[in-house]
Protein backbone atom coordinates (compact mmCIF):
# COMPACT_ATOMS: atom_id res chain seq x y z
CA UNK A 1 0.00 0.00 0.00
CA UNK A 2 1.52 3.35 -0.96
CA UNK A 3 1.76 6.13 1.58
CA UNK A 4 -1.30 8.12 0.48
CA UNK A 5 -3.49 5.04 0.23
CA UNK A 6 -2.34 3.91 3.67
CA UNK A 7 -3.04 7.32 5.19
CA UNK A 8 -6.53 7.39 3.67
CA UNK A 9 -7.19 3.88 4.99
CA UNK A 10 -6.01 4.89 8.46
CA UNK A 11 -8.26 7.97 8.44
CA UNK A 12 -11.23 5.85 7.36
CA UNK A 13 -10.44 3.32 10.08
CA UNK A 14 -10.26 6.04 12.75
CA UNK A 15 -13.63 7.36 11.60
CA UNK A 16 -15.05 3.84 11.78
CA UNK A 17 -13.76 3.40 15.35
CA UNK A 18 -15.29 6.73 16.34
CA UNK A 19 -18.65 5.79 14.83
CA UNK A 20 -18.61 2.51 16.74
CA UNK A 21 -17.82 4.31 20.00
CA UNK A 22 -20.75 6.62 19.27
CA UNK A 23 -23.01 3.62 18.62
CA UNK A 24 -21.94 2.15 21.97
CA UNK A 25 -22.60 5.51 23.63
CA UNK A 26 -18.94 5.70 24.69
CA UNK A 27 -17.99 8.75 22.63
CA UNK A 28 -18.41 11.89 24.71
CA UNK A 29 -17.69 14.40 21.94
CA UNK A 30 -15.12 16.00 24.21
CA UNK A 31 -17.45 16.33 27.21
CA UNK A 32 -15.83 13.58 29.29
CA UNK A 33 -12.22 14.70 28.89
CA UNK A 34 -9.88 13.37 31.54
CA UNK A 35 -8.08 15.76 33.83
CA UNK A 36 -4.82 17.11 32.43
CA UNK A 37 -2.85 15.03 34.92
CA UNK A 38 -4.25 11.86 33.30
CA UNK A 39 -2.12 12.53 30.23
CA UNK A 40 1.08 12.19 32.27
CA UNK A 41 0.57 8.45 32.59
CA UNK A 42 3.43 6.23 31.52
CA UNK A 43 1.41 3.01 31.38
CA UNK A 44 0.18 1.55 28.08
CA UNK A 45 -3.23 2.88 27.09
CA UNK A 46 -3.06 5.15 30.17
CA UNK A 47 -4.85 2.34 31.98
CA UNK A 48 -4.08 3.88 35.36
CA UNK A 49 -5.70 7.24 34.56
CA UNK A 50 -8.38 6.68 31.88
CA UNK A 51 -11.03 4.28 30.74
CA UNK A 52 -10.06 2.52 27.50
CA UNK A 53 -12.75 4.33 25.50
CA UNK A 54 -11.43 7.66 26.84
CA UNK A 55 -7.94 6.73 25.66
CA UNK A 56 -9.35 6.01 22.20
CA UNK A 57 -11.24 9.32 22.09
CA UNK A 58 -8.72 11.62 23.71
CA UNK A 59 -5.34 10.07 22.92
CA UNK A 60 -5.27 7.61 20.03
CA UNK A 61 -7.67 9.21 17.58
CA UNK A 62 -6.47 12.82 18.03
CA UNK A 63 -2.79 11.85 17.90
CA UNK A 64 -3.23 9.72 14.81
CA UNK A 65 -5.27 12.42 13.09
CA UNK A 66 -2.54 14.94 13.94
CA UNK A 67 0.12 12.68 12.44
CA UNK A 68 -1.97 12.27 9.31
CA UNK A 69 -2.60 16.01 9.05
CA UNK A 70 1.07 16.89 9.49
CA UNK A 71 2.24 14.02 7.27
CA UNK A 72 4.17 12.72 10.27
CA UNK A 73 5.89 9.40 10.68
CA UNK A 74 3.36 6.71 11.39
CA UNK A 75 4.02 3.88 13.83
CA UNK A 76 5.41 0.74 12.27
CA UNK A 77 3.52 -1.64 14.51
CA UNK A 78 0.19 -1.17 16.28
CA UNK A 79 -1.42 -3.80 18.45
CA UNK A 80 -4.47 -2.37 20.20
CA UNK A 81 -7.14 -5.03 19.73
CA UNK A 82 -5.66 -7.60 22.15
CA UNK A 83 -5.96 -5.03 24.93
CA UNK A 84 -9.54 -4.31 23.89
CA UNK A 85 -10.28 -8.04 24.02
CA UNK A 86 -8.94 -8.13 27.56
CA UNK A 87 -10.82 -5.01 28.68
CA UNK A 88 -14.11 -6.30 27.27
CA UNK A 89 -13.63 -9.92 28.34
CA UNK A 90 -17.03 -11.45 29.02
CA UNK A 91 -18.75 -8.71 27.01
CA UNK A 92 -17.77 -9.99 23.56
CA UNK A 93 -21.21 -9.64 21.98
CA UNK A 94 -21.57 -6.01 23.04
CA UNK A 95 -18.07 -4.95 21.96
CA UNK A 96 -17.48 -7.33 19.05
CA UNK A 97 -17.70 -4.60 16.38
CA UNK A 98 -15.36 -2.27 18.23
CA UNK A 99 -12.78 -5.02 18.71
CA UNK A 100 -13.11 -5.96 15.03
CA UNK A 101 -12.58 -2.36 13.96
CA UNK A 102 -9.52 -2.10 16.21
CA UNK A 103 -8.14 -5.34 14.72
CA UNK A 104 -8.62 -3.87 11.24
CA UNK A 105 -6.83 -0.70 12.37
CA UNK A 106 -3.92 -2.76 13.71
CA UNK A 107 -3.60 -4.60 10.39
CA UNK A 108 -2.96 -1.32 8.59
CA UNK A 109 0.38 -1.11 10.42
CA UNK A 110 1.48 -4.75 10.55
Steps between C-alpha positions, in 0.01 A plus 500: 500500500652835404524778754194699390281192475615387844430841652151507348434149632618601847275808498203288392579247772518772767163632385358148518629456857347833599164406349504172691579680826207731427274200435607353835434836666866519606595805294458814708572751223757660727267533800662225708861612460734367765680739729826635360697292749360183338713567193820466704449126532786278393298178486377354170159633401517727808321219681577654838338836420232444232235260386597324176231681300632833634849407382359428154311831489752730662838345421507254211260660255620861545868403487456287191296770328773752585766274350291459187437874474867588544617213278693370800672168541247231571566217744639186344311262724167547677339237717195643675233234453648243742470757778142572396426127513634491854312812612171371359548138607160347568328774299598372155156535342464863606850606392559262209478773233734733685758225548467406132553860393806526725638176351452647152679817613791294634532316168564828320834521683610136513 
